[in-house]
Amino acid sequence: MSVQPKKEELRKAVKWIGETRKYEPGKSNQKLVEEAALKFNLSPTDTEFLYRCLRGETDIE
């Protein structure tokens, strides 16, 4: 397992959520973020950012 910069892990999480939504459209945003946070070892701040993005409160750049 390699060590990756945190922002790279956040990018991977965003991509993973997008892919997962295609194949599991019924999965809740909360469940997606929880799984992504564990899978990509995200910080609480990054996790909250994902929640906000999925609620439409911020744009992902």
Backbone as a chain_set.jsonl record, in Angstrom:
{"seq": "MSVQPKKEELRKAVKWIGETRKYEPGKSNQKLVEEAALKFNLSPTDTEFLYRCLRGETDIE", "coords": {"N": [[0.845, -1.183, 0.0], [0.601, 2.165, -0.874], [1.628, 5.444, 0.193], [-0.358, 8.24, -0.128], [-0.87, 11.646, -1.072], [-3.24, 13.538, 0.839], [-5.15, 15.062, -0.619], [-5.196, 13.78, -3.042], [-6.371, 11.385, -2.335], [-8.905, 12.335, -1.698], [-9.787, 13.18, -4.223], [-9.901, 10.684, -5.483], [-11.919, 9.536, -3.964], [-14.135, 11.119, -4.645], [-14.361, 10.456, -7.349], [-14.853, 7.701, -7.071], [-17.33, 7.747, -5.724], [-18.942, 8.876, -7.72], [-18.806, 6.849, -9.693], [-19.891, 4.685, -8.276], [-22.482, 5.58, -7.811], [-23.586, 5.324, -10.331], [-23.862, 2.561, -10.649], [-25.169, 1.736, -8.404], [-27.726, 3.163, -7.891], [-29.676, 3.523, -5.918], [-28.441, 3.787, -3.502], [-27.898, 5.617, -0.548], [-26.733, 9.025, -0.092], [-25.449, 9.437, 2.329], [-24.559, 6.858, 3.014], [-22.834, 6.373, 0.863], [-20.847, 8.35, 1.31], [-19.909, 7.575, 3.843], [-18.816, 5.043, 3.247], [-16.857, 5.797, 1.368], [-15.225, 7.419, 2.963], [-14.108, 5.557, 4.713], [-12.896, 3.755, 2.901], [-11.007, 5.375, 1.571], [-9.629, 6.516, 3.614], [-10.283, 9.109, 4.703], [-10.09, 12.384, 6.154], [-11.992, 13.905, 8.86], [-12.699, 16.498, 8.013], [-12.483, 16.334, 5.203], [-14.437, 14.423, 4.786], [-16.741, 15.783, 5.623], [-16.729, 17.744, 3.636], [-17.363, 16.197, 1.39], [-20.006, 15.43, 2.064], [-21.209, 17.986, 1.994], [-20.85, 18.642, -0.698], [-22.435, 16.715, -1.974], [-24.896, 17.493, -1.086], [-25.159, 19.747, -2.478], [-24.11, 22.156, -1.62], [-21.662, 23.144, -2.202], [-19.265, 23.428, -4.875], [-17.51, 20.943, -6.686], [-14.255, 21.098, -7.637]], "CA": [[0.0, 0.0, 0.0], [1.417, 3.365, -0.969], [1.152, 6.637, 0.887], [-0.78, 9.227, -1.119], [-1.293, 12.918, -0.478], [-4.658, 13.523, 1.205], [-6.012, 15.601, -1.669], [-5.329, 12.731, -4.06], [-7.368, 10.455, -1.813], [-10.206, 12.992, -1.836], [-10.142, 13.085, -5.646], [-10.281, 9.294, -5.741], [-13.206, 9.314, -3.308], [-15.158, 11.77, -5.479], [-14.507, 9.62, -8.542], [-15.473, 6.453, -6.649], [-18.742, 8.022, -5.456], [-19.596, 9.026, -9.02], [-18.915, 5.522, -10.313], [-20.794, 3.854, -7.475], [-23.85, 6.073, -8.024], [-24.053, 4.777, -11.607], [-24.173, 1.146, -10.529], [-26.026, 1.533, -7.234], [-28.421, 4.456, -7.791], [-30.524, 3.606, -4.734], [-27.636, 3.942, -2.288], [-28.008, 6.982, -0.015], [-25.517, 9.83, -0.059], [-24.785, 9.195, 3.604], [-23.869, 5.574, 2.92], [-21.721, 6.558, -0.072], [-19.78, 9.118, 1.961], [-19.341, 6.734, 4.899], [-17.973, 4.027, 2.613], [-15.705, 6.474, 0.774], [-14.351, 7.868, 4.052], [-13.353, 4.384, 5.18], [-12.1, 3.203, 1.795], [-9.906, 6.258, 1.198], [-9.021, 7.041, 4.833], [-10.455, 10.558, 4.658], [-10.188, 13.113, 7.411], [-13.343, 14.42, 9.105], [-12.914, 17.68, 7.175], [-12.744, 15.863, 3.839], [-15.725, 13.738, 4.815], [-17.771, 16.837, 5.655], [-16.712, 18.355, 2.31], [-18.135, 15.321, 0.508], [-21.419, 15.603, 2.418], [-21.656, 19.29, 1.489], [-20.906, 18.565, -2.163], [-23.582, 15.912, -2.371], [-26.09, 18.273, -0.776], [-25.176, 20.878, -3.399], [-23.717, 23.379, -0.944], [-20.381, 23.601, -2.734], [-18.905, 22.824, -6.151], [-16.259, 20.184, -6.724], [-13.4, 21.616, -8.723]], "C": [[0.884, 1.238, 0.0], [0.789, 4.509, -0.183], [0.845, 7.686, -0.165], [-1.104, 10.529, -0.404], [-2.794, 12.904, -0.244], [-5.558, 14.025, 0.087], [-6.199, 14.592, -2.792], [-6.372, 11.707, -3.613], [-8.768, 11.05, -1.924], [-10.676, 12.934, -3.292], [-10.612, 11.674, -5.994], [-11.652, 8.994, -5.135], [-14.338, 9.91, -4.129], [-15.423, 10.929, -6.718], [-15.227, 8.315, -8.19], [-16.972, 6.644, -6.376], [-19.506, 8.156, -6.766], [-19.815, 7.7, -9.714], [-19.94, 4.658, -9.581], [-22.241, 4.286, -7.673], [-24.434, 5.534, -9.33], [-24.58, 3.361, -11.444], [-25.075, 0.813, -9.345], [-26.818, 2.818, -6.979], [-29.302, 4.605, -6.553], [-29.764, 3.843, -3.439], [-27.683, 5.396, -1.829], [-26.662, 7.699, -0.042], [-24.74, 9.586, 1.224], [-23.972, 7.907, 3.547], [-22.659, 5.673, 1.98], [-20.55, 7.272, 0.585], [-19.121, 8.288, 3.059], [-18.389, 5.694, 4.314], [-16.718, 4.65, 2.013], [-14.717, 6.911, 1.85], [-13.499, 6.72, 4.579], [-12.397, 3.865, 4.119], [-10.859, 4.039, 1.499], [-9.264, 6.953, 2.395], [-9.078, 8.574, 4.889], [-10.533, 11.156, 6.053], [-11.638, 13.539, 7.638], [-13.672, 15.642, 8.25], [-13.23, 17.283, 5.745], [-14.097, 15.164, 3.746], [-16.867, 14.754, 4.814], [-17.854, 17.545, 4.301], [-17.534, 17.507, 1.332], [-19.631, 15.429, 0.791], [-21.96, 16.907, 1.828], [-21.772, 19.283, -0.03], [-22.151, 17.806, -2.624], [-24.905, 16.595, -2.048], [-26.184, 19.51, -1.671], [-24.777, 22.194, -2.769], [-22.392, 23.927, -1.444], [-20.133, 22.881, -4.064], [-17.611, 22.047, -5.994], [-15.47, 20.691, -7.912], [-12.423, 20.573, -9.161]], "O": [[1.817, 1.337, 0.797], [-0.417, 4.531, 0.066], [1.691, 7.991, -1.005], [-1.561, 10.517, 0.739], [-3.541, 12.327, -1.033], [-6.631, 13.463, -0.134], [-7.254, 14.556, -3.425], [-7.161, 11.222, -4.424], [-9.721, 10.328, -2.217], [-11.848, 12.663, -3.552], [-11.597, 11.496, -6.709], [-12.453, 8.277, -5.734], [-15.385, 9.283, -4.293], [-16.575, 10.715, -7.095], [-16.11, 7.874, -8.926], [-17.785, 5.8, -6.753], [-20.599, 7.608, -6.906], [-20.888, 7.451, -10.264], [-20.756, 3.983, -10.208], [-23.136, 3.442, -7.701], [-25.641, 5.312, -9.425], [-25.607, 2.997, -12.019], [-25.671, -0.262, -9.292], [-26.607, 3.486, -5.967], [-29.639, 5.729, -6.18], [-30.372, 4.075, -2.394], [-27.523, 6.307, -2.641], [-25.602, 7.074, -0.018], [-23.51, 9.535, 1.209], [-22.822, 7.876, 3.987], [-21.595, 5.126, 2.268], [-19.4, 6.857, 0.441], [-17.897, 8.3, 3.189], [-17.288, 5.492, 4.827], [-15.629, 4.089, 2.137], [-13.505, 6.787, 1.668], [-12.312, 6.892, 4.856], [-11.235, 3.573, 4.402], [-9.791, 3.497, 1.212], [-8.454, 7.864, 2.227], [-8.064, 9.242, 5.095], [-10.984, 10.514, 7.002], [-12.433, 13.533, 6.698], [-14.811, 15.799, 7.811], [-14.147, 17.835, 5.137], [-14.81, 15.297, 2.752], [-17.845, 14.594, 4.083], [-18.947, 17.908, 3.867], [-18.31, 18.044, 0.541], [-20.435, 15.509, -0.137], [-23.039, 16.926, 1.235], [-22.706, 19.864, -0.582], [-22.83, 18.225, -3.561], [-25.924, 16.302, -2.674], [-27.177, 20.236, -1.626], [-25.073, 23.253, -3.322], [-22.039, 25.066, -1.137], [-20.732, 21.84, -4.332], [-16.719, 22.456, -5.251], [-15.956, 20.71, -9.043], [-11.621, 20.818, -10.062]]}, "num_chains": 1, "name": "protein.A"}
